[in-house]
Amino acid sequence: MRPARVEMGWKEIWRRKGAQAPGNPTPADLAALNGYDTGAGAASFEALRDHALRTAARLGVGPKASVLEIGCGAGAFLLPIAKTGASVTGIDISAGHLAVARQAIPNGRFSAGDAVSLPFADAAFDIVIGGACFLYLDSRRDAEAALSEAIRVMKPGGRGVVTDLPDAARQQESERIRRGALGEAEYERLYAGLLHLYFDRDAMVKLAATRSAAASVTTQNIEGYANSPNRFNLWLEKPSG
């Protein structure tokens, strides 16, 4: 008999995951809470740290930079950036994840909220990061709204990135890897009825242009993360004038 279909959506999945957070989380716990814990999505905290620092270097994050991560989760990606001396802010839908992030990054600012309607003023941040969350949004319309919001809160001349976007051109291979890493029965138990959003690279670059931001893409690169070749990052730059 096939496992029952999951009736809850990704938002509820993430809220439940956050509610199960340990009281004294280790760096490995931060990675697991951010979803890098099973199957083709598994990656170590050290791999995420290196990914975060490479990302920060490309974005030009310095000690005085104001950085927002949309979908910060438990802070696994934001923690290494905070250690550079940047002023960090995180937003997430999961209260449990935010509680862990506050513990991991005491000097950070964290608030509950949704990517499609950010509770920040226009041009509030030097750097804006969409941290592996667009794939869990409810629809492409929501993804378009979230991209618009990320660009809106970016200062003129600011930079940003949306990470871990599933590549529409590689969807079949991506799903094959996801199912193969877990086995069919376990995949159905965990993910039946839960679908990721997939994105066209060129379409995302063009969409950013309609929101007055220059964009480019690179293939994801997280060591040990089996689906990296099937994911991409969307790099953003907002004109200064």
Secondary structure, DSSP 4 states (H G I P E B T S, - for coil): -PPPPP-S-HHHHHHHHHHT--SS--HHHHHHHTTTTSGGG---HHHHHHHHHHHHHHHT--TT-EEEEET-TTSTTHHHHHTTT-EEEEEES-HHHHHHHHHH-TTSEEEE-BTTB-SS-TT-EEEEEE-S-GGGSS-HHHHHHHHHHHHHTEEEEEEEEEEEEEBGGGHHHHHHHHHHHH-HHHHHHHHTT-----B-HHHHHHHHHHTT-EEEEEE---TT-TTGGGEEEEEEE----
